Amino acid sequence: MGTVKRVIGKGEDQRLSPYRLSNIRLFILFRVLFNARFYYPVFTILFLDYGLSLEQFALLNTVWAFTIVLAEVPSGALADLLGRRSLLVATAWLMILEMSLIAFVPLANPDLVFWAFLINRVVSGLAEAMASGADEALAYDTLVAHGIAGKWPRVLELQMRAQNFGYMVAMTLGAMVYDPGVVNRVLRWLSVENSVTQQMSMRYPIYLTLLFAVLALVATLHMREPSLLAGQTHCGSGRPALGEMSRLILRAGGWILRTPMALAIILYAMTLDHTLRMLVTLTSKYYRLIGLPEASFGLLGSLVAVVGLFVPKLARTMVERLSPGLNVLLLGLGSIAFLFFLGLFVPYWGVLPVILVFIGLMLTSYFTSHYLNKITDSQQRATVLSFKGLALNAAYGMIGLLFAALVQEYRIELGTVHPAWSGALVEDQAFKAAVGCFPWYLAGGLLVASLCGLPRIWRHRLPR
């Protein structure tokens, strides 16, 4: 009789919609609120309008990346020990702090502005590291606790669509409120006599992001730690000793090294993600070189977000119908092909490979989350996901240094060969030459990853 009850219960669980679970709805909401940053379309010029130099901008973002690398794995271990909800609540508080620092810093003292941005970058890096893995682990374990872990691809699909919709709104609205001309036209239309200046309007995207940070805090406070499966123990209570956290980190790292499928997933994700993400950060320079006006950059960002609404459906179909190895092969060969197209710098039509870069990045994120969560034990899920985040961010930092060195090398070489060229022309041609190396770099990286992981990932069959 007991067996019959368990079978019936399992059938009922399989019919349960994941969106009826509050943790799943709050996970999707948190992802939207945390990632919809209204200042993204004006990210670089925001720093400059606050009075910072390009050198300070580069330094601050290096600090941001370095902070994530240092905090990634320890924060994942803390999520597994203290509980994922606790880490997410702390993440939301950090987001409020990072936004408040630059929302209210006075502009009269340049040194004070720099220190406010420096602390902002450190706090932002900590928030990114603490959110990485903890939110996914909480959502996935909620599905596991209700016997519907197989519906994770559907949750990822809706989450990515919602996040792209939020990104689209943030890109469009953030660029609009940053422009004092647009804001003043709206005020006149509303019969408001007051007008705003650039120093006033440049804070508006920050204020909107701060509002989202407060809403993210509300969302995390309503989350609940999922009840774990029978036989599992939850060590989220009490104050973990440093030794316990260290043992969890070593255990999770050892598990990755001893689990060929996990290692292959992380290697492929690292190779694809850091290459495509580096190109994403270079889009504004690329758009200029293919003849697009700067006024179109925000609209193009919104266009990418619209396209992104359809990518999760494609990703879910691929993971449900194709093997992990075939998905890696299709994504890898496709990425190399459109990177060759990107390197041609075709006027106007060069936007198409940029959109494909974003699609490749979204597919990489979806595949990695689906496959890695599928094979990872609940008790170390956040730590394993943090190792993945560490690998991706460390590789991203390395390719940034490599790209800078490559551009510098091409600049020296072209300046010597073409002494009559202007400095701007030399820099543009050096940029084009460096971007042209990306498909070869990605092909080499995928080859190395394949020597380590392709035979295993091709034969591996994930449980249904």
N, C-alpha and C positions, 0 to 999 in steps of 0.2 A: 504493500500500500504506500509505503514511504517513497518507493521508487516512482510509482505512478504520479504522486504529488510533485515530485521534483521535475518530472518530464512536463507535466502540465504547466508548472510555474515557469519553466524555461520557454515554453511556447508563448506564454503570455508576455514574458519579457521581450521576446523577439518582435512582438507586435507593438511594443511601446515606442512611441515617437520620441527621439532624443530631445526634441525641442519642447517637450512637456517638462523637462528637468530644468529647474531654475539655474543650476550651475552651468548648464550648456548655454542657456540664453545669456547669462551674465558673462561667460567666457567670450562669446561673440561680441557683446557690447563693450567689454573691456578692451578687446583687440582694436575695435573701431576707435574708441576714445583715446587710447594710448598712442595709436599710430597716425591719427589724422591731425598732423601738425600744420597749422595754418601758415606758418612762416616758411614752409619748404619751398614754395615757388620763388621766394626772395631770399633764400638762405644766405648766399654769399654777400649780397649787397646790404642785407640787414646788419651784418657785422661791420661793414664799412661805414654805413650811415650812423652807426653808434660811435664812430670815431676810431675804430681799430684799423690797423694796416693789414695788407695781404699776408705779410710775414706772421703777424700775430694770429690771423685767421688760420693759417696752416698749422702753427704751433698748437692752438687750442684744439683743433680737430685731431691732432696727433695725441694730445693728452686724453681726449675722449676715447679714442680707440685703445690706447694703452690701459686705461681704467677698465674697460670691458674685458680685455684679455686677462688682467689680474684678478678680477672679481667673478668671472664667469663660473668656473668650476666650484669654488667655495660657496657661492650663492646657491648653486644647484644642490650641493650637499646639505646646506641649511634648510632648503625647501623640503628635502626628504626627511630631515630630522625634526624640524620645528613644525612642519606642515606647510602646504603650498599656499593656503589662504593667508597665513601670517606674512609670507614673503610678498604676496601681491598687495596686501594692505600697505606694507612698508614701501613698495614700489610707487603706489599712488601718492603717498606723502612726499616721496622724493621728487616726483613729477611736479607737484605743487610748489615745492621749494625751488626747483630749477627754473620754473617759469616766473616765480615771484622775484627772483634775483634780478632778472633782466627787465621785468615789467616795471619795476619801481626804482631802479638804480638812477640816481641823478647824473646828468651828462656833463656837469661843470668840471668834474675832476677826471681826466683821462686815465690816470692810474687806478682810480676806484672802479671805473668802467671795465678796465682790463681784468682786475681781480674778481669782479662780479661775474664776468664771462668765464674766467678760469674755474671758479667754483661751480658755475653752471655746467661746464663741460664734465667736471669730475662727478657731480651729482647725477647728471644725465647718463653718464657711462655706468654708474652704479645701478640706476633704475633699469637701464637696458639689460644689464647682466642679471639682475634679480628677477625681472619678468621672463627672461629667456628660459624656457623649460618649465617653470613653475605653473604658468597658466595652462599649457598643454597637458602637463601631468595631472593637474586637478580635473580638467575636463575629460581626459581619457579615462582616468580612474573612476570618474562618475559613471561613465558608460559601462566599465567593467563591473562595477558594483551592482548595476541593474541588468547585467547579462546581455548587453547589446553593444559590445565593443566593435562588432562587425559594422556598425553604422558610423564609425569614425570618418570614413571618406565622405559621407553625406554632410556631416558636421563641418568638416574642412571646406567642402564646397560652399556652403552657405556663409561660413566665416570669411572666406576669401572674397566672395561677392560683396558682402557687407563692408569689408575693409576697403575694397576698391571704390565702393560708392562713397564712403566717408572720405577717402583720399581725393576723389573727384570734387566733392563739395569743398574740402579744405584748399585744394589747389586754386579753384576758381574764386572762392570768397576771399581767401587770404591775399591773393594778388590784387583784388579789387579794393579791399579796405586799406592796403598799404599805399595806394596811390591817392594823394590828397586831392587831386583833380576830380577823381571819381567820387570821393567822399563828399566834396563840396557841391558837386552837381546833384547828388542825392539830397543833401541838406537844403539846397535851393528848391528842389522839387517838393520837399516837405515844408517849405515856407519857413525854414530856420535861418535866421540872419547870421548866426555865428559861422565862422569858417575855421578850417584846421590847416596846420602846416605839416611839412614832412616830418619834423621832429615829434609831432603828435601822432600822425597816422602810422608811423613806422612801428608804434607799440601796439596797434590794434590787433594784428595777427597774434601777438604774444598774449594779449588779454583773452582772445578767443580760445587759445590753447590752454590757458590757465583755467578757464571755465570748464573745458573738457577734462582737465586734471581733477577738478573738484568732483565732477560727475563720475570719473573713474574711481575715485575714492569711495563714493556712495555704492557703486557697483561691487567693489571688492568687499565692503563691509557686509553686504547681503549674501556673499558666497558662504558655502559650508564645506568643511572637509568631507570628502566622500567616505562612506563606510567601506572598508576594504573587504576583499573576498575572504571566505573562511580559510583559516590556516595562516593568514598573513597577520603580522603584528605591526602596530603603528607606533613609531617612536617619536611622534610629534609632540609629546608632552614632556615637560621638564626642560631643563637647560642643558643642552648637549655639551659634553666635554670636547676639548679640542682634539683629543686622541680619537674619540668616536667619529668626529667629522673626518679626520685624516684617514681612518680605516675605511669609511664609506667611499671616499674619493679613490683610494687605492684599489678597493674592491671593484668599483665601477670601471676604473681604467683597465684593470686586469681582465675584467669580463669582456671589454671591447676588444682587447688584443687577442683574447682566446676565442672570440666569436667571429669567424670569417665574414659572415653576412653583415654584422654590425660594422666591422672595420671597412668593408667594401662600401657600404652606404655612406659612411662619413668621408671616405676618400673621394668618391665620386661627387658628393655634395660640395665638398671643399673645392675641388677642381673647377666645377661648373660655376658655383656661386661667386667665388672671389673674382673670377675673370669677367663674368657678366655684370657683377655689381660695380666693378671699376669703370666699365663703360657707361653705366647708368650715371655715375657721378660726373662724367665728362660730356653729358649731352648738350649743355648750354654752349660750350665751345664748339662742339660738332655742328650744332644747328647754325651757328654763325658761318661756319666754313662751307655749308651747303646752301647759303644764300637766304636763310630765313630771318625775318625781322624779330627783334627781341620781344615785341608785343605779342608774338604768337607762341612764346614758350609756355605760358600758363595754359593756353588753350590746348597745346599739344600734350601737356601733362594730364589734362582732363580727358583727352581723347584716349590716352593710354589706359586711364582708369575705366573708361567705358568698355574698351576691348577686354580689360581684365575681368569684367563681369561675366564673360562667356568662357574664360579659361578654366575655372574650377570644374565645370561640367565635362570639358574635354579631359581634364586630369583624372576625374573620378572614373570615366569610361575606360581610360587607359589602364588604371590600376586594377580595375575589376575584370578586364578582358585580356590583358597582356601580361606576360611574365616580367619580373623586375629587370632581367637582363635585356629583354627586347625594348623596354621603356628607356633604359640607359643608352642603348645603341641608337635609338631613334632621336633622343634628345641630344646626344653627343654629336652625331653626324649633322643633325639640323643646325646646331649651334655653330659648328665650324663653317657650314655653308653660308649662313647669314652674316657671320663675321667677315668672310671674304667680301660679301656684297657691301657691308658697312665700310670696309677699307677703301672702296672705290670713290667715296665722297661724291656721289651723284647728286647734282643740284636738285633740291626739292624732293625728288623721289627717294633720296637718302633717308627720309623719315621712316620708310617701310622697314628696313633692317633694325632701326632703333626700337620700333614697336615689337619686332620679333625678339630682340634682346630682353625686353620686359616680359614677354610671354615665356621665354626660356627660363628666366629667373623665377617666375611664379610656378612653373612646372617643377623646377628643382626643389623649391620649398615644399610643395605639396607632396611630391614623391618621398622626400626625406622624412617628413613628418609621418606619413602613412606607414612606410616600411619600418622605420626605427621604433615607433611606438608599438607596432605589431609584435616585435620580437623582444621587447624590453620588459623586465619584471617591474611590478609596481613599486617595490621598496627602493629601487634605485633609478626610477624613471627620470626624475628631474636632474639627477646628477649626470646620467648618460646624455640627456639632451643638452646639458651645459657643456659637456665635453665636445659635443657637436658644434655648439656655438663658439667655443674656444677655438676649434680648428678653423671654422669659417672666418672669424674675425682676425686671427693671427695671419692667415693666408692673405686676407684683404689688406692688412697693414704691410705685408711684405711686397705685394704687387704694387702698392702705392709708391714705395721706395724704388722699386725696380723701374716703374714707369717714369718717375722723375729723373732717374739716372739715365734712362734711355733717351728721353727728350733732350737732356743736356748733352749727351754724346752726339746726337744727330744735329743739334744746334751748332756745336763746334765744327763738326764735319762740313755741314752745308755753308757755314760762314766762311770757312777756308776755301771751299770749292767755288763759291759764288760771292766774292767780296763786294760786288755791286748791289747785292740785295739789301733791302732795308731790314732793320731788326725785327719788325713785325712780320715781314714776309718769311724771314728765316725761322721764326718761332712757329708760324702756321705750318710751314713745310715739315719742320721737325715733328710737330704734333701728328701730321698725317702719316709720316713715316713710322712713328711709334705705334699708332693705331693699326697700321698695316701688319704689325708683328703679332697681333692678338690671335688670329686664327691658328698660326703656327704654334704659338705658346699653348693654346688650349688643346690642340692636337697632341702635343708632346705630353702635357699633363694627363690627358685621358689615356694615353698609351701607358704611362707609368702606373696609373691607377688600375688599368686593365691587367697588367702583369701581376698585380697583387690580388685583384678581386674579381675580374670578369668570369673566370671559370666557375667560381663559387656562386656568384650572384645570378648567373645564367641558369644554373641547375636548381637553385633554391626555390622551393614552393612554400609560400606563406600559408599558415593555417587559415581556414575560412572562419 
